[in-house]
Amino acid sequence: MGFVKVGTENSTDIELNYEDHGEGKPVILIHGYPLNGASWEKQTAALLKAGCRVIAYDRRGFGNSSQPTSGYNYDTFADDLRAVITTLKLDDVAIAGFSMGGGEVARYIGKFGSDGIRKAAIVSGVPPYLLKAPDNPEGLDKAMFDGIGAAVQKDRFAFFREFFGNFYNADETLGKRISQEAIDASGGVAARCSATAAFACVATWYEDFRKDLERFDIPTLVMHGDADRILPIAATGNRTSRLIKGAQYVVIKGAPHGMLWTHADEVNAALVPFLST
C-alpha cells in the first residue's frame, strides 16, 4: 500500500491510496462507483499471472484514499490519474477503467493525449454521454439523475442496497455467479466512502465524453455486458465502440454491470491478453 499526494484541503493533504504489485508491463486499473481498487481482484490475479505489473488505486473519496469535499469532477479525476502515472514514473502503461473509471480513461486521453499510454480499455463504462440533449436525444432525462442524487442524500446506505441488486442482477445471478456474501462485501466497501463523494459523483455520470473519445489514437478495448441495468449497453458500450476509431468491441452475453465478478472468466479471456501485450 502506498499513497500519492494530489492536493491539499486546508491543513490536510489529499492522497490517493494505491496497490502496486508484480513486474512486467504496467497496467493501471481504475474502479467504479461506489467501490475501490480491490474490486478488480479477479482481474488483478489474472494479470499478475500473465506477467504484468498491476497498479490499482482508490478514487478520491473512496476506499482508503482521502475524503476531501472538493474535486469530484472528471477534469480533477484525470489530474489525479496523471499524478499516479508521474509519481510512479510509469511509461508505456495500459489504463483500464470500469464504469466511472471508463470516464477517467476517456478524459485522461482527451486532456493529456496518449503519450506514454500504450493501450486503453473501457469496461462497462459511463461514456460517451448519458444526458438527453438536443444533440443527444438517446440520452436520459436529468430528472432521473436528480432523483438518484436525492436518494443518496436521504439515505445512501438504503440506496446502495438497492443499487447493488441491479449492479449484479442479483435476481438472476445470486447463488449461481455471485454469493450474498460477495454482494454484502460490496455494500460494506460502499458504506465507507465519503457522503460528499457518494452524492457529488452522481452528477459526473452524465459528463459528455464524445470529444475525448475522438482523441483516442492507441489500441482500445471496449467491453460491456448486454444485460447491464446500471449503464445499458445501447446508450454506452455500443456508442463508445463506434466513436473510438479502430476500437475492439467485446460484448459479454448475459452479463450485468458488475461483470468483473459475475463473469470474471469471460471478462479476463478478452481483457488480460489485451492489456498484457
KOLMARTI-934258 format. One line per 10 residues: number of its first residue (from 1); their letters; for each residue x, y, z of N, C-alpha, C. Coordinates in Angstrom, 2 decimals. Layout:
REM KOLMARTI-934258
NUM	a	X:Y:Z:X:Y:Z:X:Y:Z | ...
END
This chain:
REM KOLMARTI-934258
1	mgfvkvgten	0.84:-1.19:0.00:0.00:0.00:0.00:0.88:1.24:0.00 | 0.54:2.21:-0.85:1.24:3.47:-0.90:0.26:4.60:-1.09 | 0.76:5.82:-1.06:-0.09:6.99:-1.22:0.57:7.99:-2.17 | -0.25:8.59:-3.02:0.19:9.64:-3.93:-0.53:10.93:-3.54 | 0.23:11.97:-3.27:-0.39:13.25:-2.93:-0.88:13.94:-4.20 | -2.15:14.38:-4.18:-2.74:15.03:-5.35:-3.23:16.45:-5.05 | -3.06:16.92:-3.82:-3.51:18.27:-3.48:-3.59:18.44:-1.97 | -4.22:19.54:-1.58:-4.45:19.80:-0.16:-5.84:20.38:0.03 | -6.37:20.19:1.22:-7.60:20.84:1.64:-7.35:21.42:3.02 | -7.26:22.75:3.07:-6.88:23.43:4.31:-5.54:22.88:4.80
11	stdielnyed	-5.51:22.28:5.97:-4.24:21.81:6.53:-3.96:20.34:6.22 | -4.80:19.71:5.40:-4.71:18.27:5.19:-4.32:17.93:3.76 | -3.38:17.01:3.60:-3.03:16.53:2.27:-4.16:15.67:1.72 | -4.38:15.76:0.41:-5.30:14.87:-0.29:-4.43:13.80:-0.95 | -4.64:12.55:-0.53:-3.80:11.45:-1.00:-4.65:10.32:-1.56 | -4.13:9.69:-2.61:-4.77:8.51:-3.18:-4.03:7.26:-2.72 | -4.78:6.32:-2.20:-4.21:5.03:-1.82:-4.06:4.16:-3.06 | -2.92:3.46:-3.17:-2.75:2.56:-4.30:-2.03:1.29:-3.87 | -2.25:0.23:-4.64:-1.51:-1.02:-4.52:-0.70:-1.20:-5.79 | 0.53:-1.68:-5.66:1.45:-1.80:-6.80:2.16:-3.14:-6.66
21	hgegkpvili	1.80:-4.08:-7.54:2.32:-5.45:-7.40:2.81:-5.98:-8.75 | 3.73:-6.93:-8.68:4.19:-7.62:-9.87:5.25:-6.87:-10.64 | 5.69:-7.50:-11.72:6.68:-6.93:-12.61:6.19:-7.07:-14.04 | 6.88:-6.43:-14.97:6.48:-6.52:-16.36:5.80:-5.25:-16.83 | 5.05:-5.36:-17.90:4.37:-4.19:-18.46:3.34:-3.67:-17.46 | 3.37:-2.34:-17.19:2.46:-1.81:-16.17:1.03:-1.63:-16.68 | 0.10:-1.90:-15.80:-1.33:-1.72:-16.06:-1.93:-0.98:-14.87 | -2.68:0.08:-15.14:-3.41:0.79:-14.09:-4.89:0.44:-14.20 | -5.48:0.05:-13.08:-6.89:-0.31:-13.02:-7.64:0.74:-12.21 | -8.73:1.26:-12.78:-9.49:2.36:-12.17:-10.91:1.86:-11.90
31	hgyplngasw	-11.33:1.95:-10.67:-12.57:1.30:-10.24:-13.82:2.13:-10.54 | -14.96:1.50:-10.26:-16.26:2.15:-10.44:-16.86:2.60:-9.12 | -18.01:3.21:-9.21:-18.78:3.73:-8.08:-19.60:2.60:-7.49 | -19.69:2.51:-6.18:-19.01:3.23:-5.11:-17.97:2.33:-4.43 | -17.14:1.69:-5.25:-16.23:0.67:-4.76:-14.81:1.22:-4.58 | -13.82:0.35:-4.70:-12.42:0.77:-4.57:-11.57:-0.10:-5.49 | -10.26:0.10:-5.44:-9.39:-0.63:-6.34:-9.43:-2.14:-6.18 | -9.79:-2.61:-4.98:-9.85:-4.05:-4.73:-10.98:-4.73:-5.51 | -11.90:-3.97:-6.08:-12.99:-4.55:-6.86:-12.49:-5.24:-8.13 | -11.22:-4.98:-8.49:-10.60:-5.64:-9.63:-9.91:-6.94:-9.23
41	ekqtaallka	-10.19:-7.52:-8.08:-9.36:-8.60:-7.56:-9.23:-9.78:-8.51 | -10.29:-10.14:-9.21:-10.22:-11.28:-10.12:-9.39:-10.96:-11.36 | -9.39:-9.71:-11.79:-8.57:-9.30:-12.92:-7.11:-9.10:-12.49 | -6.92:-8.56:-11.28:-5.56:-8.38:-10.77:-4.82:-9.70:-10.72 | -5.46:-10.72:-10.17:-4.82:-12.03:-10.07:-4.44:-12.57:-11.45 | -5.34:-12.42:-12.41:-5.07:-12.92:-13.76:-3.97:-12.14:-14.45 | -3.94:-10.83:-14.25:-2.91:-10.00:-14.87:-1.54:-10.29:-14.26 | -1.49:-10.49:-12.95:-0.22:-10.84:-12.31:0.28:-12.19:-12.84 | -0.61:-13.13:-13.00:-0.24:-14.44:-13.55:0.28:-14.31:-14.97 | -0.25:-13.32:-15.71:0.19:-13.10:-17.09:1.49:-12.32:-17.17
51	gcrviaydrr	2.04:-11.93:-16.03:3.34:-11.27:-16.01:3.30:-9.77:-16.06 | 2.21:-9.18:-15.61:2.08:-7.72:-15.62:2.42:-7.12:-14.25 | 2.79:-5.88:-14.26:2.83:-5.06:-13.05:1.47:-4.39:-12.95 | 0.78:-4.56:-11.84:-0.60:-4.09:-11.70:-0.70:-3.04:-10.61 | -1.19:-1.86:-10.99:-1.41:-0.76:-10.05:-2.91:-0.48:-10.01 | -3.49:-0.55:-8.83:-4.90:-0.23:-8.65:-5.01:0.81:-7.53 | -5.68:1.91:-7.81:-5.80:2.96:-6.79:-7.26:3.26:-6.48 | -7.47:3.87:-5.31:-8.80:4.28:-4.88:-9.03:5.73:-5.28 | -10.15:5.97:-5.94:-10.51:7.35:-6.31:-10.66:8.20:-5.05 | -10.38:9.49:-5.15:-10.61:10.39:-4.02:-12.03:10.20:-3.49
61	gfgnssqpts	-12.16:10.14:-2.18:-13.47:9.95:-1.56:-13.86:8.51:-1.33 | -13.06:7.58:-1.85:-13.43:6.16:-1.80:-12.27:5.33:-1.26 | -12.61:4.14:-0.76:-11.59:3.24:-0.27:-10.76:3.86:0.82 | -9.45:3.69:0.71:-8.52:4.22:1.71:-7.90:5.55:1.28 | -8.43:6.15:0.24:-7.95:7.47:-0.17:-8.58:8.56:0.71 | -8.01:9.75:0.61:-8.55:10.88:1.36:-9.98:11.17:0.93 | -10.72:11.84:1.83:-12.12:12.15:1.56:-12.34:13.67:1.59 | -11.80:14.36:0.60:-11.99:15.82:0.57:-13.42:16.17:0.20 | -13.74:17.45:0.32:-15.09:17.91:-0.04:-15.11:18.60:-1.39 | -14.06:18.45:-2.17:-13.99:19.07:-3.49:-13.25:18.14:-4.45
71	gynydtfadd	-13.34:18.47:-5.74:-12.60:17.72:-6.75:-13.35:16.58:-7.39 | -14.66:16.53:-7.21:-15.44:15.43:-7.77:-15.97:15.80:-9.16 | -15.04:15.84:-10.09:-15.33:16.13:-11.49:-14.25:15.45:-12.32 | -14.54:15.23:-13.59:-13.63:14.40:-14.38:-12.32:15.09:-14.75 | -12.31:16.40:-14.82:-11.01:17.06:-15.03:-10.08:16.78:-13.86 | -10.61:16.85:-12.65:-9.78:16.55:-11.47:-9.44:15.07:-11.40 | -10.40:14.20:-11.70:-10.10:12.77:-11.70:-8.97:12.45:-12.68 | -8.98:13.10:-13.85:-7.91:12.89:-14.83:-6.58:13.41:-14.30 | -6.63:14.55:-13.61:-5.41:15.07:-12.98:-4.88:14.09:-11.93 | -5.79:13.48:-11.18:-5.38:12.50:-10.17:-4.69:11.30:-10.83
81	lravittlkl	-5.26:10.83:-11.92:-4.63:9.72:-12.65:-3.26:10.13:-13.17 | -3.16:11.36:-13.65:-1.86:11.88:-14.12:-0.84:11.87:-12.99 | -1.28:12.23:-11.79:-0.37:12.25:-10.64:0.12:10.84:-10.31 | -0.75:9.84:-10.43:-0.33:8.46:-10.19:0.73:8.06:-11.21 | 0.49:8.36:-12.47:1.42:7.98:-13.53:2.78:8.67:-13.36 | 2.75:9.96:-13.08:4.01:10.70:-12.97:4.75:10.37:-11.68 | 4.03:10.23:-10.57:4.68:9.92:-9.30:5.36:8.56:-9.35 | 4.72:7.59:-9.97:5.29:6.25:-10.08:6.22:6.11:-11.28 | 6.38:7.22:-12.03:7.28:7.24:-13.19:6.96:6.12:-14.17 | 5.69:6.01:-14.51:5.24:4.96:-15.41:5.31:5.43:-16.86
91	ddvaiagfsm	5.74:4.52:-17.72:5.76:4.78:-19.16:5.32:3.50:-19.86 | 4.81:3.65:-21.07:4.32:2.51:-21.82:3.31:1.74:-20.97 | 2.37:2.47:-20.38:1.41:1.91:-19.45:0.05:1.72:-20.13 | -0.65:0.68:-19.74:-2.03:0.48:-20.18:-2.95:0.96:-19.06 | -4.05:1.63:-19.43:-5.01:2.11:-18.45:-6.37:1.49:-18.74 | -6.99:0.96:-17.70:-8.29:0.31:-17.84:-9.24:0.87:-16.80 | -10.41:1.29:-17.23:-11.39:1.85:-16.32:-12.71:1.11:-16.38 | -13.25:0.80:-15.20:-14.55:0.16:-15.09:-15.59:1.20:-14.68 | -16.74:1.24:-15.38:-17.86:2.10:-15.02:-17.43:3.57:-14.98 | -17.48:4.22:-13.81:-16.96:5.58:-13.70:-15.51:5.66:-14.14
101	gggevaryig	-14.75:4.61:-13.89:-13.35:4.59:-14.30:-13.17:4.72:-15.80 | -14.17:4.30:-16.56:-14.11:4.49:-18.00:-14.09:5.96:-18.37 | -14.72:6.78:-17.54:-14.68:8.22:-17.74:-13.30:8.78:-17.50 | -12.59:8.27:-16.49:-11.21:8.70:-16.26:-10.34:8.40:-17.47 | -10.49:7.19:-18.02:-9.70:6.82:-19.19:-10.00:7.78:-20.35 | -11.29:8.03:-20.59:-11.66:8.93:-21.68:-11.15:10.34:-21.47 | -11.37:10.90:-20.29:-10.96:12.28:-20.04:-9.43:12.41:-20.01 | -8.75:11.40:-19.51:-7.28:11.46:-19.50:-6.75:11.59:-20.92 | -7.22:10.75:-21.83:-6.76:10.83:-23.22:-7.20:12.15:-23.84 | -8.43:12.59:-23.53:-8.91:13.85:-24.07:-8.11:15.04:-23.58
111	kfgsdgirka	-7.63:14.99:-22.36:-6.93:16.13:-21.75:-5.42:16.08:-21.96 | -4.84:14.89:-21.84:-3.38:14.77:-21.87:-2.85:14.06:-23.11 | -3.73:13.47:-23.90:-3.26:12.71:-25.05:-2.76:11.34:-24.64 | -2.18:10.62:-25.59:-1.80:9.23:-25.36:-0.30:9.04:-25.16 | 0.46:10.11:-25.02:1.90:9.97:-24.82:2.17:9.14:-23.56 | 2.94:8.06:-23.71:3.26:7.19:-22.60:2.20:6.14:-22.31 | 1.07:6.19:-23.03:-0.01:5.21:-22.84:0.01:4.25:-24.02 | 0.16:2.96:-23.75:0.26:2.01:-24.86:-1.10:1.46:-25.29 | -2.02:1.32:-24.31:-3.33:0.78:-24.60:-4.34:1.34:-23.62 | -5.63:1.26:-23.99:-6.70:1.70:-23.10:-7.85:0.71:-23.17
121	aivsgvppyl	-8.54:0.56:-22.04:-9.72:-0.31:-22.00:-10.82:0.40:-21.23 | -12.03:0.35:-21.77:-13.21:0.90:-21.11:-14.17:-0.26:-20.90 | -14.41:-0.60:-19.63:-15.18:-1.78:-19.28:-16.45:-1.35:-18.54 | -17.61:-1.71:-19.09:-18.90:-1.30:-18.50:-18.89:0.21:-18.26 | -18.34:0.97:-19.19:-18.04:2.37:-18.97:-19.20:3.33:-19.11 | -19.06:4.47:-18.45:-20.07:5.52:-18.49:-20.07:6.31:-19.80 | -18.96:6.44:-20.54:-19.02:7.15:-21.82:-19.98:6.46:-22.79 | -20.42:7.22:-23.83:-19.92:8.55:-24.22:-20.67:9.74:-23.62 | -22.01:9.63:-23.42:-22.78:10.78:-22.93:-24.17:10.31:-22.58 | -24.52:10.37:-21.31:-25.78:9.80:-20.84:-26.94:10.78:-20.78
131	lkapdnpegl	-26.66:12.07:-20.84:-27.72:13.06:-20.63:-28.45:13.38:-21.93 | -29.78:13.40:-21.86:-30.57:13.78:-23.03:-30.35:15.25:-23.33 | -30.07:15.55:-24.59:-29.81:16.91:-25.04:-30.25:17.00:-26.50 | -30.39:18.23:-27.05:-30.80:18.35:-28.44:-29.95:17.54:-29.41 | -28.64:17.46:-29.12:-27.76:16.68:-30.00:-27.50:15.29:-29.45 | -28.27:14.89:-28.42:-28.12:13.57:-27.83:-29.49:13.04:-27.39 | -30.39:12.88:-28.34:-31.78:12.52:-27.99:-31.91:11.15:-27.35 | -30.90:10.28:-27.52:-30.99:8.95:-26.94:-30.56:8.91:-25.48 | -30.21:10.08:-24.93:-29.80:10.16:-23.53:-30.96:10.08:-22.57 | -30.64:10.20:-21.28:-31.63:10.08:-20.21:-31.96:11.44:-19.63
141	dkamfdgiga	-33.18:11.61:-19.17:-33.61:12.88:-18.58:-32.81:13.18:-17.32 | -32.47:14.46:-17.14:-31.72:14.87:-15.97:-32.49:14.58:-14.69 | -33.81:14.58:-14.76:-34.62:14.30:-13.58:-34.29:12.94:-12.97 | -33.90:11.98:-13.82:-33.55:10.66:-13.30:-32.29:10.74:-12.42 | -31.30:11.49:-12.89:-30.07:11.64:-12.11:-30.33:12.45:-10.84 | -31.21:13.45:-10.95:-31.56:14.23:-9.77:-32.23:13.35:-8.72 | -33.06:12.42:-9.18:-33.72:11.51:-8.27:-32.74:10.58:-7.56 | -31.73:10.12:-8.30:-30.69:9.28:-7.70:-29.93:10.08:-6.64 | -29.57:11.31:-7.00:-28.85:12.16:-6.05:-29.66:12.39:-4.78 | -30.96:12.61:-4.93:-31.81:12.83:-3.76:-31.86:11.58:-2.88
151	avqkdrfaff	-31.92:10.40:-3.52:-31.95:9.15:-2.76:-30.65:8.94:-2.00 | -29.53:9.29:-2.62:-28.23:9.16:-1.96:-28.15:10.09:-0.76 | -28.62:11.33:-0.95:-28.58:12.29:0.15:-29.50:11.88:1.30 | -30.64:11.32:0.97:-31.60:10.95:2.02:-31.08:9.79:2.86 | -30.59:8.74:2.20:-30.12:7.55:2.93:-29.26:6.74:1.96 | -27.97:7.08:1.91:-27.12:6.41:0.93:-27.00:4.92:1.19 | -27.11:4.50:2.43:-26.98:3.08:2.75:-28.15:2.28:2.19 | -29.34:2.82:2.29:-30.50:2.16:1.68:-30.37:2.17:0.16 | -29.89:3.28:-0.39:-29.68:3.36:-1.83:-28.70:2.29:-2.31 | -27.59:2.14:-1.59:-26.58:1.16:-2.00:-27.16:-0.25:-2.02
161	reffgnfyna	-28.01:-0.56:-1.07:-28.59:-1.91:-1.02:-29.36:-2.21:-2.31 | -30.20:-1.28:-2.73:-30.96:-1.48:-3.97:-30.04:-1.43:-5.18 | -29.07:-0.51:-5.15:-28.14:-0.33:-6.26:-27.40:-1.62:-6.58 | -26.88:-2.29:-5.55:-26.10:-3.49:-5.81:-26.96:-4.65:-6.30 | -28.23:-4.64:-5.97:-29.10:-5.65:-6.53:-29.13:-5.58:-8.04 | -29.19:-4.35:-8.56:-29.17:-4.14:-10.01:-27.76:-4.17:-10.58 | -26.79:-3.79:-9.79:-25.38:-3.82:-10.21:-24.97:-5.23:-10.63 | -25.44:-6.21:-9.85:-25.09:-7.61:-10.11:-26.24:-8.42:-10.72 | -27.40:-7.78:-10.99:-28.58:-8.53:-11.45:-28.82:-9.71:-10.51 | -28.89:-9.40:-9.22:-28.91:-10.44:-8.20:-30.10:-11.39:-8.34
171	detlgkrisq	-31.22:-10.90:-8.87:-32.39:-11.78:-9.05:-32.10:-12.92:-10.02 | -31.07:-12.76:-10.86:-30.71:-13.79:-11.83:-29.40:-14.50:-11.49 | -28.48:-13.79:-10.83:-27.13:-14.34:-10.64:-26.86:-14.88:-9.25 | -27.67:-14.48:-8.26:-27.41:-14.87:-6.88:-27.44:-16.39:-6.72 | -26.38:-16.93:-6.12:-26.27:-18.37:-5.93:-25.76:-19.11:-7.15 | -25.61:-18.39:-8.26:-25.12:-19.01:-9.49:-23.76:-18.41:-9.88 | -23.72:-17.08:-9.92:-22.48:-16.39:-10.30:-21.95:-15.48:-9.21 | -22.72:-15.28:-8.17:-22.26:-14.45:-7.06:-22.97:-14.88:-5.78 | -22.29:-14.78:-4.67:-22.88:-15.13:-3.38:-23.44:-13.89:-2.70 | -24.32:-14.11:-1.74:-24.83:-12.99:-0.95:-23.70:-12.33:-0.18
181	eaidasggva	-22.74:-13.13:0.24:-21.61:-12.59:0.98:-20.80:-11.62:0.13 | -20.63:-11.92:-1.15:-19.88:-11.02:-2.04:-20.65:-9.72:-2.25 | -21.97:-9.81:-2.39:-22.77:-8.60:-2.53:-22.69:-7.77:-1.26 | -22.78:-8.44:-0.11:-22.68:-7.73:1.17:-21.32:-7.06:1.31 | -20.27:-7.71:0.82:-18.94:-7.12:0.90:-18.87:-5.84:0.08 | -19.50:-5.82:-1.08:-19.56:-4.59:-1.88:-20.28:-3.49:-1.13 | -21.37:-3.85:-0.47:-22.09:-2.86:0.32:-21.25:-2.31:1.46 | -20.44:-3.16:2.06:-19.56:-2.70:3.12:-18.51:-1.73:2.63 | -17.96:-1.99:1.44:-16.99:-1.05:0.85:-17.68:0.27:0.56 | -18.86:0.21:-0.03:-19.60:1.44:-0.36:-19.91:2.26:0.87
191	arcsataafa	-20.23:1.61:1.96:-20.60:2.31:3.19:-19.45:3.16:3.74 | -18.22:2.82:3.36:-17.06:3.54:3.87:-16.70:4.76:3.03 | -17.32:4.93:1.87:-16.98:6.10:1.06:-17.55:7.36:1.72 | -17.02:8.51:1.33:-17.48:9.74:1.96:-18.89:10.10:1.47 | -19.66:10.69:2.35:-21.01:11.13:1.97:-20.95:12.15:0.85 | -19.95:13.02:0.88:-19.78:14.03:-0.17:-19.55:13.36:-1.51 | -18.62:12.40:-1.54:-18.30:11.72:-2.79:-19.49:10.93:-3.32 | -20.20:10.25:-2.42:-21.35:9.44:-2.84:-22.38:10.27:-3.58 | -22.59:11.49:-3.12:-23.56:12.37:-3.76:-22.98:13.08:-4.98 | -21.79:13.67:-4.82:-21.22:14.51:-5.87:-20.92:13.72:-7.13
201	cvatwyedfr	-20.58:12.46:-7.01:-20.23:11.69:-8.20:-21.42:11.42:-9.11 | -22.63:11.47:-8.58:-23.81:11.18:-9.41:-23.87:12.14:-10.59 | -23.59:13.40:-10.37:-23.65:14.39:-11.45:-22.56:14.18:-12.49 | -21.49:13.46:-12.15:-20.43:13.21:-13.14:-20.84:12.13:-14.13 | -21.86:11.36:-13.81:-22.22:10.25:-14.69:-22.72:10.73:-16.04 | -23.20:11.97:-16.11:-23.67:12.45:-17.42:-22.72:13.47:-18.03 | -21.45:13.34:-17.72:-20.42:14.12:-18.40:-20.40:13.75:-19.89 | -20.10:14.72:-20.74:-20.02:14.49:-22.18:-18.58:14.13:-22.54 | -18.35:12.89:-22.95:-17.01:12.41:-23.30:-16.81:12.27:-24.81 | -17.74:12.76:-25.61:-17.66:12.49:-27.04:-16.40:13.06:-27.68
211	kdlerfdipt	-16.03:14.27:-27.32:-14.81:14.86:-27.89:-13.56:14.18:-27.36 | -13.61:13.71:-26.11:-12.47:12.96:-25.57:-12.22:11.70:-26.39 | -13.29:10.99:-26.72:-13.15:9.73:-27.45:-12.58:9.94:-28.84 | -12.81:11.10:-29.41:-12.27:11.39:-30.74:-10.75:11.49:-30.74 | -10.16:11.70:-29.58:-8.70:11.86:-29.49:-7.97:10.53:-29.33 | -8.69:9.44:-29.18:-8.04:8.15:-28.99:-7.28:7.75:-30.25 | -6.00:7.47:-30.10:-5.17:7.05:-31.22:-4.27:5.87:-30.84 | -4.71:5.10:-29.86:-3.99:3.92:-29.40:-4.95:2.73:-29.42 | -4.44:1.51:-29.40:-5.33:0.35:-29.34:-6.25:0.44:-28.13 | -7.54:0.27:-28.38:-8.54:0.42:-27.31:-9.51:-0.74:-27.34
221	lvmhgdadri	-9.78:-1.26:-26.16:-10.76:-2.32:-25.99:-11.97:-1.75:-25.26 | -13.15:-1.94:-25.83:-14.41:-1.58:-25.18:-15.14:-2.88:-24.86 | -15.52:-3.03:-23.58:-16.24:-4.23:-23.17:-17.51:-3.83:-22.43 | -18.58:-4.56:-22.66:-19.83:-4.26:-21.97:-20.68:-5.52:-21.90 | -21.47:-5.63:-20.84:-22.42:-6.72:-20.72:-23.75:-6.33:-21.34 | -24.37:-7.26:-22.04:-25.63:-6.90:-22.72:-26.85:-7.00:-21.79 | -26.61:-7.32:-20.50:-27.70:-7.30:-19.51:-27.44:-6.24:-18.44 | -26.66:-5.23:-18.76:-26.30:-4.17:-17.82:-27.52:-3.29:-17.53 | -27.95:-3.25:-16.27:-29.11:-2.43:-15.87:-28.69:-1.06:-15.36 | -27.43:-0.89:-15.00:-26.96:0.39:-14.50:-26.60:1.32:-15.64
231	lpiaatgnrt	-25.84:0.83:-16.59:-25.44:1.59:-17.78:-25.78:0.75:-19.00 | -27.03:0.80:-19.46:-27.46:-0.06:-20.55:-26.55:0.05:-21.78 | -26.28:-1.09:-22.38:-25.30:-1.18:-23.45:-25.64:-0.31:-24.66 | -26.93:-0.13:-24.96:-27.31:0.65:-26.12:-26.88:2.11:-25.99 | -26.88:2.63:-24.75:-26.52:4.02:-24.52:-25.03:4.22:-24.27 | -24.32:3.14:-24.05:-22.92:3.27:-23.62:-21.97:2.50:-24.53 | -21.78:1.23:-24.27:-20.79:0.46:-25.00:-20.96:0.48:-26.50 | -22.19:0.32:-26.97:-22.42:0.33:-28.42:-21.94:1.64:-29.05 | -22.24:2.73:-28.39:-21.90:4.04:-28.95:-20.41:4.34:-28.77 | -19.88:4.02:-27.61:-18.45:4.27:-27.37:-17.59:3.52:-28.39
241	srlikgaqyv	-17.95:2.29:-28.67:-17.15:1.49:-29.60:-17.15:2.07:-31.00 | -18.23:2.78:-31.35:-18.29:3.41:-32.67:-17.52:4.73:-32.72 | -17.43:5.41:-31.58:-16.78:6.72:-31.55:-15.26:6.64:-31.46 | -14.73:5.51:-31.01:-13.28:5.35:-30.93:-12.81:4.62:-32.19 | -12.03:5.30:-32.98:-11.57:4.73:-34.25:-10.78:3.46:-34.01 | -11.21:2.39:-34.66:-10.50:1.13:-34.59:-10.67:0.36:-33.30 | -11.62:0.74:-32.47:-11.79:0.05:-31.18:-12.17:-1.41:-31.38 | -11.63:-2.25:-30.52:-12.05:-3.64:-30.43:-13.23:-3.69:-29.47 | -14.33:-4.30:-29.89:-15.54:-4.30:-29.06:-15.90:-5.73:-28.69 | -16.01:-5.97:-27.39:-16.40:-7.29:-26.88:-17.66:-7.14:-26.05
251	vikgaphgml	-18.68:-7.86:-26.41:-19.94:-7.89:-25.67:-20.01:-9.20:-24.89 | -20.21:-9.11:-23.58:-20.32:-10.29:-22.74:-21.80:-10.64:-22.59 | -22.18:-11.75:-23.15:-23.59:-12.16:-23.18:-24.12:-12.44:-21.78 | -25.27:-11.84:-21.48:-25.94:-12.09:-20.21:-25.30:-11.44:-19.01 | -24.27:-10.61:-19.23:-23.52:-10.06:-18.10:-24.15:-8.78:-17.57 | -24.21:-8.63:-16.24:-24.70:-7.41:-15.63:-23.60:-6.36:-15.57 | -23.91:-5.24:-14.95:-22.90:-4.19:-14.80:-21.68:-4.71:-14.06 | -21.89:-5.41:-12.97:-20.78:-5.90:-12.15:-20.15:-7.17:-12.68 | -19.89:-7.21:-13.97:-19.40:-8.44:-14.59:-17.94:-8.74:-14.25 | -17.21:-7.79:-13.65:-15.85:-8.10:-13.21:-15.85:-9.27:-12.25
261	wthadevnaa	-16.95:-9.44:-11.52:-17.08:-10.55:-10.58:-17.92:-11.68:-11.17 | -19.12:-11.36:-11.63:-20.06:-12.41:-12.04:-19.59:-13.15:-13.29 | -18.91:-12.45:-14.19:-18.44:-13.05:-15.44:-16.93:-12.85:-15.59 | -16.23:-13.07:-14.47:-14.79:-12.81:-14.46:-14.04:-13.62:-15.51 | -14.40:-14.88:-15.69:-13.68:-15.70:-16.67:-13.85:-15.15:-18.07 | -15.08:-14.77:-18.41:-15.34:-14.23:-19.75:-14.64:-12.88:-19.95 | -14.69:-12.04:-18.92:-14.01:-10.75:-19.00:-12.51:-10.95:-19.15 | -11.94:-11.79:-18.31:-10.49:-11.99:-18.34:-10.01:-12.59:-19.65 | -10.83:-13.42:-20.27:-10.43:-14.05:-21.52:-10.12:-13.02:-22.60 | -10.78:-11.88:-22.55:-10.52:-10.82:-23.54:-9.61:-9.73:-22.98
271	lvpflst	-9.81:-9.37:-21.71:-9.10:-8.23:-21.13:-7.64:-8.52:-20.87 | -7.33:-9.68:-20.31:-5.95:-9.98:-19.92:-5.02:-10.07:-21.11 | -5.35:-10.81:-22.17:-4.44:-10.80:-23.33:-4.25:-9.41:-23.95 | -5.30:-8.63:-23.92:-5.19:-7.27:-24.49:-4.25:-6.40:-23.68 | -4.42:-6.38:-22.36:-3.63:-5.49:-21.51:-2.20:-5.98:-21.32 | -1.96:-7.26:-21.43:-0.66:-7.82:-21.08:0.33:-7.86:-22.24 | -0.10:-7.44:-23.42:0.80:-7.46:-24.58:1.08:-6.06:-25.10
END
